[in-house]
């Protein structure tokens, strides 16, 4: 609970659910294909700590003044709030054409052309890369990449393609 409080600067541990102020956005039930059961016109946002994408098992957390924050169920920021009354069920309701940011990291040997090969696999998959950050440590190369995807399956296929690149040691989704 401490991490989620720190993340949202929440000081009110014993507030009742009905006392939590929720910001609303007119004419909007959900953002980016997420439905909150039984509630209309709530501001919904994706947590940056775990970057949920369609296909992930997700949960919602009612924040103070910021609406519903959607996390992956395996996110470390929500792992200890299962009994908190601000924890609510949400589900995916995606539409054709919706896209989501997904972040993953590639660990490879620090060899020439690895970053180019990874970028080429992303390009070959017809995905948009929105961020790339590379660093080296002890002879290994770590590349953090953000791409726009339509589903978890699309991300899984990309990760499998990148794992087959020479000198790539591991590829995994970023977690909190």
GUKEDREN-329918 format. One record per residue: residue number from 1; residue in three letters; x negated, y negated, z of N, C-alpha, C in turn. Coordinates in Angstrom, 2 decimals, always signed. Layout:
REM GUKEDREN-329918
PT   seq   type       nc1       nc2       nc3      cac1      cac2      cac3       cc1       cc2       cc3
PT   NUM    ALA         X         Y         Z         X         Y         Z         X         Y         Z
...
This chain:
REM GUKEDREN-329918
PT   seq   type       nc1       nc2       nc3      cac1      cac2      cac3       cc1       cc2       cc3
PT     1    UNK     -0.82     +1.19     +0.00     +0.00     +0.00     +0.00     -0.86     -1.25     +0.00
PT     2    UNK     -2.02     -1.19     +0.58     -2.88     -2.36     +0.64     -3.26     -2.82     -0.76
PT     3    UNK     -3.59     -1.91     -1.66     -4.02     -2.31     -3.00     -2.89     -3.00     -3.75
PT     4    UNK     -1.67     -2.50     -3.65     -0.56     -3.14     -4.36     -0.28     -4.51     -3.76
PT     5    UNK     -0.43     -4.66     -2.44     -0.24     -5.96     -1.80     -1.29     -6.94     -2.30
PT     6    UNK     -2.54     -6.47     -2.34     -3.61     -7.33     -2.84     -3.37     -7.73     -4.29
PT     7    UNK     -2.92     -6.76     -5.08     -2.71     -6.98     -6.50     -1.65     -8.06     -6.74
PT     8    UNK     -0.59     -8.04     -5.94     +0.50     -8.98     -6.12     +0.53    -10.09     -5.07
PT     9    UNK     -0.47    -10.13     -4.20     -0.51    -11.12     -3.12     +0.76    -11.07     -2.28
PT    10    UNK     +1.19     -9.87     -1.94     +2.42     -9.68     -1.17     +2.10     -9.68     +0.31
PT    11    UNK     +2.81    -10.46     +1.06     +2.60    -10.55     +2.50     +3.77     -9.97     +3.28
PT    12    UNK     +4.87     -9.64     +2.61     +6.13     -9.31     +3.28     +6.35     -7.80     +3.32
PT    13    UNK     +5.80     -7.12     +4.28     +5.90     -5.67     +4.34     +7.30     -5.18     +4.70
PT    14    UNK     +7.98     -5.87     +5.59     +9.26     -5.37     +6.09    +10.48     -6.06     +5.50
PT    15    UNK    +10.30     -6.83     +4.43    +11.46     -7.46     +3.80    +12.41     -6.40     +3.26
PT    16    UNK    +13.69     -6.73     +3.27    +14.70     -5.82     +2.72    +14.75     -6.02     +1.22
PT    17    UNK    +15.16     -4.96     +0.52    +15.23     -4.98     -0.93    +16.08     -6.15     -1.43
PT    18    UNK    +17.22     -6.40     -0.77    +18.11     -7.46     -1.23    +17.53     -8.86     -1.00
PT    19    UNK    +16.49     -8.98     -0.18    +15.86    -10.27     +0.08    +14.76    -10.61     -0.92
PT    20    UNK    +14.43     -9.68     -1.80    +13.33     -9.90     -2.73    +13.83    -10.76     -3.89
PT    21    UNK    +13.23    -11.94     -4.10    +13.66    -12.78     -5.22    +13.16    -12.20     -6.54
PT    22    UNK    +14.05    -12.09     -7.51    +13.68    -11.56     -8.82    +13.90    -12.63     -9.88
PT    23    UNK    +12.87    -12.88    -10.67    +13.03    -13.80    -11.79    +13.72    -13.05    -12.91
PT    24    UNK    +14.60    -13.72    -13.60    +15.29    -13.09    -14.72    +15.02    -13.87    -15.99
PT    25    UNK    +15.17    -13.19    -17.10    +15.06    -13.82    -18.40    +16.39    -13.61    -19.10
PT    26    UNK    +17.03    -14.66    -19.57    +18.35    -14.51    -20.19    +18.28    -13.65    -21.44
PT    27    UNK    +19.36    -12.90    -21.68    +19.52    -12.07    -22.86    +18.42    -11.04    -23.02
PT    28    UNK    +17.94    -10.52    -21.94    +16.85     -9.56    -22.03    +17.00     -8.49    -20.96
PT    29    UNK    +17.14     -7.25    -21.38    +17.27     -6.16    -20.44    +15.91     -5.59    -20.09
PT    30    UNK    +15.04     -5.50    -21.04    +13.73     -4.91    -20.79    +12.72     -5.48    -21.76
PT    31    UNK    +11.47     -5.31    -21.44    +10.39     -5.76    -22.31     +9.73     -4.54    -22.93
PT    32    UNK     +9.62     -4.55    -24.23     +8.85     -3.53    -24.90     +9.34     -2.12    -24.70
PT    33    UNK    +10.65     -1.91    -24.63    +11.19     -0.57    -24.60    +11.26     +0.09    -23.24
PT    34    UNK    +11.39     -0.67    -22.18    +11.56     -0.10    -20.84    +12.93     -0.49    -20.32
PT    35    UNK    +13.65     +0.50    -19.82    +14.98     +0.28    -19.27    +14.94     +0.53    -17.77
PT    36    UNK    +15.51     -0.42    -17.02    +15.65     -0.27    -15.58    +17.10     +0.15    -15.35
PT    37    UNK    +17.29     +1.36    -14.85    +18.63     +1.90    -14.69    +19.52     +1.02    -13.82
PT    38    UNK    +20.68     +0.66    -14.35    +21.69     -0.04    -13.57    +21.43     -1.51    -13.33
PT    39    UNK    +20.42     -2.09    -13.97    +20.09     -3.49    -13.74    +19.92     -4.18    -15.09
PT    40    UNK    +20.53     -5.37    -15.23    +20.39     -6.15    -16.46    +19.58     -7.40    -16.19
PT    41    UNK    +19.02     -7.96    -17.25    +18.37     -9.27    -17.25    +17.22     -9.41    -16.25
PT    42    UNK    +16.43     -8.39    -16.09    +15.25     -8.49    -15.24    +14.01     -8.73    -16.07
PT    43    UNK    +13.10     -9.49    -15.51    +11.80     -9.64    -16.16    +11.02     -8.36    -15.90
PT    44    UNK    +10.54     -7.77    -16.97     +9.79     -6.52    -16.88     +8.44     -6.75    -17.53
PT    45    UNK     +7.37     -6.31    -16.84     +6.03     -6.46    -17.40     +5.24     -5.19    -17.14
PT    46    UNK     +4.25     -4.96    -18.00     +3.40     -3.78    -17.85     +2.20     -4.13    -16.99
PT    47    UNK     +1.92     -3.26    -16.04     +0.77     -3.48    -15.15     -0.51     -3.37    -15.95
PT    48    UNK     -1.42     -4.31    -15.74     -2.70     -4.29    -16.44     -3.66     -3.27    -15.86
PT    49    UNK     -3.38     -2.82    -14.64     -4.28     -1.87    -13.99     -4.27     -0.49    -14.65
PT    50    UNK     -3.14     -0.11    -15.27     -3.05     +1.24    -15.82     -2.54     +1.28    -17.26
PT    51    UNK     -2.11     +0.15    -17.80     -1.68     +0.03    -19.20     -0.76     +1.17    -19.66
PT    52    UNK     +0.45     +1.28    -19.11     +1.33     +2.36    -19.56     +1.74     +2.20    -21.02
PT    53    UNK     +1.87     +3.32    -21.72     +2.33     +3.33    -23.11     +3.41     +4.39    -23.25
PT    54    UNK     +4.26     +4.29    -24.29     +5.34     +5.27    -24.45     +4.82     +6.69    -24.42
PT    55    UNK     +5.51     +7.50    -23.64     +5.10     +8.89    -23.43     +4.51     +9.10    -22.06
PT    56    UNK     +3.97     +8.03    -21.45     +3.46     +8.13    -20.09     +4.62     +8.26    -19.12
PT    57    UNK     +4.40     +8.97    -18.05     +5.35     +9.03    -16.95     +5.21     +7.71    -16.20
PT    58    UNK     +6.30     +6.94    -16.09     +6.21     +5.59    -15.53     +7.14     +5.39    -14.34
PT    59    UNK     +6.82     +4.39    -13.54     +7.64     +3.97    -12.41     +7.68     +2.45    -12.40
PT    60    UNK     +8.70     +1.91    -11.75     +8.82     +0.46    -11.61     +8.62     +0.05    -10.17
PT    61    UNK     +8.11     -1.15    -10.00     +7.90     -1.69     -8.67     +8.46     -3.11     -8.66
PT    62    UNK     +9.41     -3.37     -7.78    +10.01     -4.70     -7.66     +9.03     -5.59     -6.94
PT    63    UNK     +8.60     -6.63     -7.63     +7.62     -7.55     -7.05     +8.32     -8.78     -6.49
PT    64    UNK     +7.64     -9.53     -5.70     +8.18    -10.77     -5.15     +8.05    -11.88     -6.19
PT    65    UNK     +9.16    -12.24     -6.79     +9.19    -13.35     -7.73     +8.64    -13.07     -9.10
PT    66    UNK     +8.28    -11.82     -9.40     +7.70    -11.50    -10.71     +8.45    -10.40    -11.44
PT    67    UNK     +9.64    -10.04    -10.99    +10.43     -9.01    -11.65     +9.91     -7.62    -11.37
PT    68    UNK    +10.01     -6.75    -12.38     +9.61     -5.36    -12.27     +8.24     -5.17    -12.93
PT    69    UNK     +7.33     -4.57    -12.20     +6.03     -4.22    -12.74     +6.04     -2.73    -13.06
PT    70    UNK     +5.77     -2.37    -14.31     +5.81     -0.97    -14.75     +4.40     -0.40    -14.71
PT    71    UNK     +4.25     +0.71    -13.99     +2.97     +1.40    -13.83     +3.09     +2.84    -14.33
PT    72    UNK     +1.95     +3.41    -14.70     +1.92     +4.86    -14.90     +2.08     +5.50    -13.54
PT    73    UNK     +2.77     +6.62    -13.49     +3.01     +7.28    -12.20     +1.70     +7.71    -11.53
PT    74    UNK     +0.66     +7.96    -12.31     -0.61     +8.38    -11.73     -1.53     +7.19    -11.39
PT    75    UNK     -1.04     +5.98    -11.51     -1.83     +4.78    -11.19     -2.15     +4.76     -9.69
PT    76    UNK     -3.39     +4.45     -9.38     -3.80     +4.42     -7.97     -3.12     +3.30     -7.19
PT    77    UNK     -2.62     +2.28     -7.88     -1.94     +1.19     -7.18     -0.53     +1.56     -6.71
PT    78    UNK     +0.05     +2.61     -7.24     +1.39     +3.00     -6.80     +1.42     +4.39     -6.17
PT    79    UNK     +0.28     +4.98     -5.98     +0.25     +6.35     -5.48     +0.79     +6.50     -4.07
PT    80    UNK     +0.76     +5.43     -3.27     +1.20     +5.57     -1.88     +2.48     +4.81     -1.57
PT    81    UNK     +3.28     +4.47     -2.58     +4.50     +3.73     -2.31     +5.77     +4.51     -2.63
PT    82    UNK     +5.66     +5.82     -2.75     +6.80     +6.65     -3.11     +8.03     +6.41     -2.22
PT    83    UNK     +7.84     +6.09     -0.97     +8.97     +5.90     -0.07     +9.33     +4.43     +0.13
PT    84    UNK     +8.66     +3.54     -0.56     +8.94     +2.11     -0.46    +10.24     +1.81     -1.19
PT    85    UNK    +11.15     +1.02     -0.60    +12.42     +0.72     -1.26    +12.27     -0.12     -2.53
PT    86    UNK    +11.09     -0.72     -2.74    +10.87     -1.51     -3.95    +10.43     -0.65     -5.13
PT    87    UNK    +10.22     +0.62     -4.91     +9.86     +1.58     -5.94    +11.15     +2.03     -6.63
PT    88    UNK    +11.25     +1.86     -7.96    +12.47     +2.23     -8.67    +12.14     +3.03     -9.93
PT    89    UNK    +13.13     +3.75    -10.40    +12.97     +4.54    -11.61    +13.20     +3.67    -12.84
PT    90    UNK    +12.33     +3.81    -13.81    +12.45     +3.16    -15.11    +12.20     +4.22    -16.17
PT    91    UNK    +12.62     +3.94    -17.39    +12.37     +4.90    -18.47    +12.09     +4.17    -19.76
PT    92    UNK    +11.46     +4.88    -20.67    +11.14     +4.33    -21.97    +12.38     +4.29    -22.84
PT    93    UNK    +12.52     +3.24    -23.61    +13.59     +3.10    -24.60    +12.99     +2.35    -25.78
PT    94    UNK    +12.12     +3.04    -26.50    +11.36     +2.38    -27.57    +12.18     +2.29    -28.84
PT    95    UNK    +11.83     +1.30    -29.63    +12.46     +1.09    -30.93    +11.39     +1.19    -32.00
PT    96    UNK    +11.81     +1.48    -33.20    +10.89     +1.57    -34.32    +10.12     +0.26    -34.46
PT    97    UNK     +8.81     +0.35    -34.58     +7.99     -0.84    -34.76     +7.40     -1.42    -33.49
PT    98    UNK     +7.88     -1.00    -32.30     +7.29     -1.49    -31.06     +5.85     -1.00    -30.96
PT    99    UNK     +4.96     -1.87    -30.48     +3.58     -1.45    -30.27     +3.14     -1.85    -28.87
PT   100    UNK     +2.11     -1.16    -28.39     +1.64     -1.32    -27.02     +0.13     -1.31    -27.00
PT   101    UNK     -0.45     -2.06    -26.08     -1.90     -2.04    -25.92     -2.30     -0.84    -25.08
PT   102    UNK     -3.30     -0.13    -25.53     -3.83     +1.00    -24.78     -5.34     +0.87    -24.72
PT   103    UNK     -5.90     +1.18    -23.56     -7.33     +1.03    -23.38     -7.95     +2.39    -23.06
PT   104    UNK     -9.11     +2.64    -23.66     -9.83     +3.87    -23.38    -11.32     +3.57    -23.41
PT   105    UNK    -12.10     +4.50    -22.87    -13.55     +4.31    -22.85    -14.23     +5.50    -23.52
PT   106    UNK    -15.26     +5.19    -24.29    -16.08     +6.20    -24.97    -17.43     +6.20    -24.26
PT   107    UNK    -17.89     +7.38    -23.88    -19.24     +7.55    -23.33    -20.02     +8.35    -24.36
PT   108    UNK    -21.15     +7.80    -24.78    -21.95     +8.44    -25.83    -23.43     +8.24    -25.53
PT   109    UNK    -24.25     +8.99    -26.25    -25.68     +8.74    -26.19    -25.94     +7.39    -26.86
PT   110    UNK    -26.88     +6.64    -26.35    -27.18     +5.32    -26.89    -27.99     +5.48    -28.18
PT   111    UNK    -27.29     +5.78    -29.26    -27.90     +6.00    -30.57    -27.34     +4.99    -31.57
PT   112    UNK    -28.10     +4.75    -32.62    -27.66     +3.84    -33.67    -26.37     +4.34    -34.32
PT   113    UNK    -25.51     +3.44    -34.70    -24.30     +3.70    -35.47    -23.13     +4.29    -34.69
PT   114    UNK    -23.29     +4.59    -33.41    -22.17     +5.18    -32.66    -20.99     +4.22    -32.61
PT   115    UNK    -21.24     +2.96    -32.30    -20.14     +1.99    -32.22    -19.47     +1.84    -33.59
PT   116    UNK    -20.27     +1.79    -34.65    -19.71     +1.70    -36.00    -18.87     +2.92    -36.35
PT   117    UNK    -19.35     +4.10    -35.97    -18.58     +5.32    -36.23    -17.25     +5.32    -35.49
PT   118    UNK    -17.26     +4.84    -34.25    -16.02     +4.76    -33.46    -15.07     +3.76    -34.12
PT   119    UNK    -15.57     +2.60    -34.51    -14.73     +1.59    -35.16    -14.16     +2.13    -36.48
PT   120    UNK    -14.95     +2.90    -37.21    -14.45     +3.49    -38.46    -13.32     +4.48    -38.21
PT   121    UNK    -13.42     +5.29    -37.14    -12.33     +6.23    -36.82    -11.04     +5.48    -36.47
PT   122    UNK    -11.18     +4.37    -35.77    -10.00     +3.56    -35.45     -9.41     +2.99    -36.73
PT   123    UNK    -10.25     +2.47    -37.59     -9.80     +1.93    -38.87     -9.15     +3.02    -39.73
PT   124    UNK     -9.77     +4.20    -39.80     -9.21     +5.32    -40.57     -7.84     +5.73    -40.04
PT   125    UNK     -7.61     +5.53    -38.75     -6.32     +5.88    -38.14     -5.28     +4.79    -38.35
PT   126    UNK     -5.66     +3.72    -39.03     -4.77     +2.59    -39.33     -4.24     +1.92    -38.07
PT   127    UNK     -5.10     +1.81    -37.07     -4.75     +1.14    -35.82     -5.49     -0.18    -35.72
PT   128    UNK     -4.90     -1.10    -35.00     -5.51     -2.41    -34.79     -6.31     -2.40    -33.50
PT   129    UNK     -7.60     -2.69    -33.59     -8.44     -2.79    -32.40     -8.41     -4.26    -31.96
PT   130    UNK     -8.00     -4.49    -30.70     -7.88     -5.86    -30.22     -9.02     -6.27    -29.29
PT   131    UNK     -9.79     -5.31    -28.79    -10.93     -5.64    -27.93    -11.93     -4.50    -27.94
PT   132    UNK    -13.21     -4.86    -27.80    -14.28     -3.88    -27.71    -15.37     -4.48    -26.82
PT   133    UNK    -15.80     -3.70    -25.84    -16.88     -4.14    -24.95    -17.84     -2.96    -24.80
PT   134    UNK    -19.11     -3.19    -25.09    -20.10     -2.12    -24.99    -21.19     -2.49    -24.00
PT   135    UNK    -21.69     -1.48    -23.30    -22.80     -1.66    -22.37    -23.58     -0.35    -22.33
PT   136    UNK    -24.84     -0.44    -21.93    -25.66     +0.76    -21.80    -26.11     +0.92    -20.35
PT   137    UNK    -26.34     +2.18    -19.99    -26.84     +2.49    -18.66    -27.52     +3.86    -18.71
PT   138    UNK    -28.77     +3.89    -18.32    -29.53     +5.14    -18.23    -29.46     +5.98    -19.51
PT   139    UNK    -29.57     +5.34    -20.65    -29.58     +6.06    -21.92    -28.21     +6.40    -22.48
PT   140    UNK    -27.17     +6.06    -21.76    -25.80     +6.30    -22.24    -25.18     +4.98    -22.68
PT   141    UNK    -24.30     +5.07    -23.63    -23.55     +3.93    -24.14    -22.11     +4.07    -23.66
PT   142    UNK    -21.55     +3.00    -23.10    -20.16     +2.98    -22.65    -19.44     +1.91    -23.45
PT   143    UNK    -18.41     +2.31    -24.20    -17.65     +1.39    -25.04    -16.20     +1.40    -24.58
PT   144    UNK    -15.73     +0.26    -24.10    -14.33     +0.12    -23.70    -13.58     -0.54    -24.85
PT   145    UNK    -12.50     +0.11    -25.29    -11.79     -0.34    -26.48    -10.30     -0.48    -26.17
PT   146    UNK     -9.69     -1.53    -26.70     -8.25     -1.71    -26.62     -7.69     -1.66    -28.04
PT   147    UNK     -6.66     -0.83    -28.23     -6.00     -0.70    -29.53     -4.51     -0.88    -29.36
PT   148    UNK     -3.84     -1.24    -30.45     -2.38     -1.31    -30.47     -1.86     +0.02    -31.00
PT   149    UNK     -0.98     +0.67    -30.23     -0.43     +1.96    -30.63     +1.09     +1.95    -30.52
PT   150    UNK     +1.72     +2.94    -31.12     +3.16     +3.07    -31.06     +3.61     +4.16    -30.09
PT   151    UNK     +2.71     +5.10    -29.77     +3.08     +6.19    -28.87     +1.83     +6.81    -28.24
PT   152    UNK     +2.04     +7.55    -27.18     +0.95     +8.25    -26.51     +0.35     +9.31    -27.44
PT   153    UNK     +1.17     +9.89    -28.32     +0.67    +10.89    -29.25     -0.32    +10.27    -30.22
PT   154    UNK     -0.05     +9.04    -30.67     -0.96     +8.35    -31.57     -2.31     +8.12    -30.89
PT   155    UNK     -2.27     +7.73    -29.62     -3.50     +7.53    -28.86     -4.24     +8.85    -28.66
PT   156    UNK     -3.52     +9.91    -28.36     -4.15    +11.23    -28.17     -4.85    +11.71    -29.44
PT   157    UNK     -4.22    +11.51    -30.59     -4.85    +11.89    -31.86     -6.13    +11.10    -32.10
PT   158    UNK     -6.09     +9.80    -31.81     -7.28     +8.97    -31.98     -8.41     +9.44    -31.07
PT   159    UNK     -8.09     +9.69    -29.82     -9.11    +10.15    -28.87     -9.74    +11.46    -29.34
PT   160    UNK     -8.93    +12.38    -29.84     -9.47    +13.66    -30.34    -10.41    +13.42    -31.54
PT   161    UNK    -10.06    +12.49    -32.42    -10.94    +12.17    -33.56    -12.27    +11.59    -33.09
PT   162    UNK    -12.20    +10.72    -32.11    -13.42    +10.08    -31.61    -14.31    +11.10    -30.89
PT   163    UNK    -13.72    +12.06    -30.20    -14.51    +13.08    -29.51    -15.36    +13.90    -30.46
PT   164    UNK    -14.96    +13.97    -31.73    -15.70    +14.76    -32.72    -16.87    +14.01    -33.35
PT   165    UNK    -17.05    +12.76    -32.98    -18.17    +11.97    -33.52    -19.48    +12.45    -32.88
PT   166    UNK    -20.52    +12.56    -33.73    -21.82    +12.97    -33.23    -22.30    +11.99    -32.15
PT   167    UNK    -22.87    +12.52    -31.09    -23.42    +11.78    -29.95    -22.36    +11.32    -28.94
PT   168    UNK    -21.07    +11.49    -29.23    -20.04    +11.13    -28.26    -19.97    +12.23    -27.20
PT   169    UNK    -20.07    +11.83    -25.94    -20.06    +12.78    -24.83    -18.67    +12.96    -24.23
PT   170    UNK    -17.90    +11.86    -24.15    -16.58    +11.93    -23.54    -15.76    +10.71    -23.96
PT   171    UNK    -14.45    +10.89    -23.99    -13.50     +9.79    -24.24    -12.36     +9.98    -23.26
PT   172    UNK    -11.98     +8.90    -22.57    -10.89     +9.01    -21.61    -10.14     +7.69    -21.50
PT   173    UNK     -8.86     +7.81    -21.15     -8.03     +6.62    -20.93     -8.47     +5.92    -19.67
PT   174    UNK     -8.36     +4.62    -19.69     -8.74     +3.82    -18.53     -7.65     +3.92    -17.47
PT   175    UNK     -8.08     +4.04    -16.24     -7.17     +4.05    -15.08     -7.63     +2.96    -14.12
PT   176    UNK     -6.75     +2.67    -13.19     -7.09     +1.64    -12.19     -8.26     +2.07    -11.36
